[in-house]
Amino acid sequence: MAAHAKDGSPPALTAAVELELSAQDPDEHGELAKRQKSLTIGAVCKALAQEFPDISISKIRYLEDQKLLTPRRTPGGYRLYTQGDVARLRTILRMQRDEFLPLRVIRQELATGRAGDGAGIAPVPGKRSREGMRPWRTSVSVREATGALYSLEDVLEETSAEAKLVRELEEYGVVKGELRGGVRYFDETEREIIGAVAELARYGVGGRNLRVFRSSADREATLLQQILAPALRSRNPQRRKEAVEALENLAAVATHLKHLLLVRDLRKIVR
């Protein structure tokens, strides 16, 4: 059988990396020790598999493509991950799983220093606001996205979704896309929606089953809009800015509450 590509077969990769590192002559003992503590991408998958059963080499590569990870490369092109890289990856995966954060928000979180090993949920401990409300770290952004657009071909490649599934999502109004020059493009949020649905599709969930999710989201958005409608319509820039921040704060609280209610109900199922 032909050998796998780089970062593919763990045994072959490990042997290749060990051979390459042993052929090098580091100047200091500390550098050699550092290299010996580095992990291959296969070893990283194995280390995280218990907490994240769906982790895969392709998913780690995708996060690297999105500039969320920057592993060191050997002269031969093999990826090597430090313990810091693994901790950062674990944080990213937890933010995706526990807080449902899109990649652009995760990128912002990491840029502001959240790269440790903590699970981190939405509420920020400590002070309360002037109104007596508990301050929450915003995990939902309603501001404009980066403006980047992705063709259907790009979306299918990055999310591993099937074209039929995307057509279903369009049919049920879950995503719309934008037609330019005869080519349909999707923004970053829609791309991540497709990626999430693709994961659900592995368990038999189709576009028609997503009505419950969309209906729930529509009702929540309507409720939050009603609460803040006067301020959001204000012509005062400062008041409108505060209203947008309040909207994001309320959305973070609602998202966390929905997560807790879901966890509670799922625990009843497995008892």
C-alpha positions in Angstrom: 0.0 0.0 0.0 1.3 3.5 -0.8 2.5 5.7 2.0 0.1 8.4 3.2 0.8 12.1 2.7 2.5 14.2 5.3 0.6 14.4 8.6 -1.4 11.3 7.5 -0.5 8.0 8.9 0.7 8.4 12.5 3.2 5.6 12.6 4.9 6.6 9.4 4.8 10.2 10.3 6.3 9.7 13.8 9.1 7.6 12.4 9.8 10.2 9.7 9.9 13.1 12.1 12.1 11.2 14.6 14.5 10.4 11.8 14.6 14.0 10.7 15.1 15.4 14.1 17.8 12.9 15.0 19.7 14.0 11.9 19.8 17.6 13.1 22.5 18.9 15.4 21.0 21.4 17.8 23.4 23.8 19.5 21.8 23.6 22.9 20.5 20.8 25.0 17.4 22.9 25.8 16.5 23.1 22.1 16.7 19.3 21.7 14.5 18.8 24.8 12.0 21.3 23.3 11.8 19.3 20.1 11.4 16.0 21.9 8.3 17.5 23.7 6.7 18.5 20.4 3.8 16.4 19.1 2.8 15.4 15.6 -0.7 16.2 14.4 -1.6 12.5 14.8 -0.5 12.6 18.5 -2.4 15.8 19.1 -5.6 14.1 17.7 -5.0 11.2 20.1 -4.4 13.5 23.1 -7.7 15.4 22.5 -9.9 12.5 21.3 -11.3 11.7 24.7 -12.7 15.2 25.3 -13.4 15.9 21.6 -14.4 12.6 19.9 -15.0 14.3 16.5 -11.5 15.8 16.4 -9.7 14.9 13.2 -6.5 15.8 11.3 -8.5 17.6 8.7 -10.2 19.8 11.3 -6.9 20.8 12.9 -5.6 21.7 9.4 -8.7 23.7 8.8 -8.1 25.7 12.0 -4.6 26.3 10.9 -5.8 27.5 7.5 -8.0 30.0 9.4 -4.9 31.4 11.1 -6.0 30.1 14.5 -3.0 27.8 14.9 0.6 28.2 13.8 2.5 25.0 14.5 6.2 24.8 13.9 7.4 23.1 10.7 10.4 20.9 10.4 12.7 21.5 7.4 10.9 18.5 5.8 7.5 20.3 6.2 6.1 18.2 9.0 3.9 20.0 11.6 5.0 19.9 15.2 2.9 21.1 18.1 4.1 22.4 21.4 2.1 22.0 24.7 1.1 25.6 24.2 -0.3 24.8 20.8 -2.3 22.0 22.2 -3.7 24.2 25.0 -4.6 26.8 22.5 -6.4 24.2 20.3 -8.2 22.8 23.3 -9.4 26.4 24.1 -10.6 26.9 20.5 -12.5 23.6 20.5 -14.2 24.3 23.9 -15.3 27.8 22.7 -16.8 26.1 19.6 -18.5 23.3 21.6 -19.6 25.1 24.8 -20.2 28.7 23.6 -21.0 28.2 20.0 -18.7 31.0 19.0 -18.0 31.5 15.3 -14.3 31.4 14.2 -14.1 35.2 13.8 -15.2 35.7 17.4 -12.8 33.0 18.6 -10.0 34.8 16.7 -10.8 38.0 18.5 -10.9 36.2 21.9 -7.5 34.7 21.2 -6.1 38.1 20.1 -7.2 39.6 23.4 -5.3 37.0 25.4 -7.7 34.1 25.9 -5.4 31.3 24.9 -5.1 29.3 28.1 -6.5 25.9 29.0 -9.7 27.1 30.8 -13.1 26.1 29.6 -14.5 29.6 30.0 -18.2 30.2 29.8 -19.9 33.4 28.9 -20.3 35.2 32.2 -17.5 37.3 33.5 -17.1 36.9 37.3 -16.8 39.9 39.7 -18.4 43.3 39.3 -21.9 44.1 38.5 -23.0 46.9 36.2 -24.6 50.1 37.4 -28.0 48.7 36.6 -27.3 45.7 38.8 -27.0 43.3 35.9 -24.2 40.8 35.9 -21.7 41.7 33.2 -21.3 39.0 30.5 -18.5 38.6 28.1 -20.1 39.1 24.7 -20.1 35.8 22.8 -22.4 37.1 20.1 -21.5 39.8 17.7 -24.2 41.5 15.6 -21.8 43.9 13.9 -20.8 43.6 10.3 -18.7 40.5 9.5 -15.3 40.7 7.8 -17.0 41.1 4.4 -15.3 38.0 3.1 -17.3 35.9 0.7 -16.8 32.3 -0.2 -18.0 30.5 -3.3 -20.1 27.4 -3.0 -17.0 25.3 -4.1 -14.9 26.8 -1.3 -17.7 26.2 1.3 -18.1 22.6 0.2 -14.4 22.0 0.4 -14.0 23.6 3.8 -17.1 22.2 5.5 -17.2 18.8 3.9 -20.9 19.5 3.2 -22.7 18.1 0.2 -24.1 20.4 -2.5 -27.6 18.8 -2.0 -27.5 19.8 1.7 -26.7 23.5 0.8 -29.6 23.5 -1.7 -31.9 22.3 1.1 -30.7 25.0 3.4 -31.4 27.6 0.7 -34.8 26.0 0.1 -35.8 26.3 3.7 -34.4 29.8 4.1 -31.6 28.9 6.5 -29.0 30.4 4.2 -29.4 32.6 1.2 -26.1 33.5 -0.3 -25.4 36.2 -2.8 -25.4 35.8 -6.5 -22.5 37.6 -8.3 -21.7 37.1 -11.9 -23.6 33.9 -12.0 -21.8 32.5 -9.0 -23.4 32.2 -5.5 -21.3 33.3 -2.6 -21.8 32.9 1.1 -20.5 35.2 4.0 -18.6 33.9 6.9 -21.6 33.3 9.2 -23.5 31.4 6.5 -20.4 29.3 5.9 -20.2 28.3 9.5 -24.0 27.6 9.5 -23.4 25.2 6.7 -20.5 23.6 8.5 -22.6 23.1 11.6 -25.4 21.6 9.7 -23.0 19.3 7.9 -22.0 17.9 11.3 -25.7 17.3 12.1 -26.2 15.7 8.7 -23.8 12.9 9.8 -26.5 11.9 12.2 -29.3 12.1 9.7 -30.5 15.6 10.3 -31.6 17.3 7.1 -32.6 20.8 6.0 -36.3 20.1 6.8 -35.4 19.3 10.4 -33.8 22.7 10.9 -37.1 24.5 11.0 -37.2 24.1 14.8 -33.8 25.8 15.0 -34.7 28.7 12.7 -38.1 29.2 14.4 -36.4 29.3 17.8 -33.8 31.8 16.5 -36.5 34.0 14.9 -38.5 34.1 18.1 -35.5 35.0 20.2 -34.4 37.7 17.8 -37.9 39.2 17.8 -38.0 39.2 21.6 -34.7 41.0 21.9 -35.7 43.5 19.2 -38.8 44.4 21.1 -36.9 44.9 24.3 -34.4 47.3 22.7 -36.4 48.7 19.7 -36.6 52.3 20.8 -32.9 52.6 21.5 -31.9 50.8 18.4 -33.9 53.3 16.3 -32.4 56.2 18.1 -30.7 58.9 16.0 -28.2 59.5 18.9 -25.0 57.6 17.9 -24.0 57.0 21.5 -27.4 55.7 22.5 -27.5 53.4 19.5 -24.0 52.1 20.2 -25.1 51.3 23.8 -28.2 49.6 22.5 -26.1 47.4 20.2 -23.8 46.4 23.1 -26.9 45.7 25.2 -28.3 43.5 22.4 -25.1 41.5 22.2 -25.1 41.2 26.0 -28.6 39.9 26.0 -27.9 37.5 23.2 -25.0 36.1 25.2 -27.2 35.6 28.2 -29.9 34.0 26.1 -27.4 31.7 24.3 -26.0 30.5 27.6 -29.5 30.0 29.1 -30.5 27.9 26.1 -27.3 25.9 26.4 -28.1 25.2 30.1 -31.7 24.2 29.4 -30.6 21.9 26.6 -27.9 20.3 28.9 -30.5 19.8 31.6 -32.9 18.0 29.2 -30.2 15.9 27.7 -29.2 14.7 31.1 -32.7 13.4 31.7 -32.5 11.4 28.5 -29.3 9.6 29.5 -30.4 8.7 33.0 
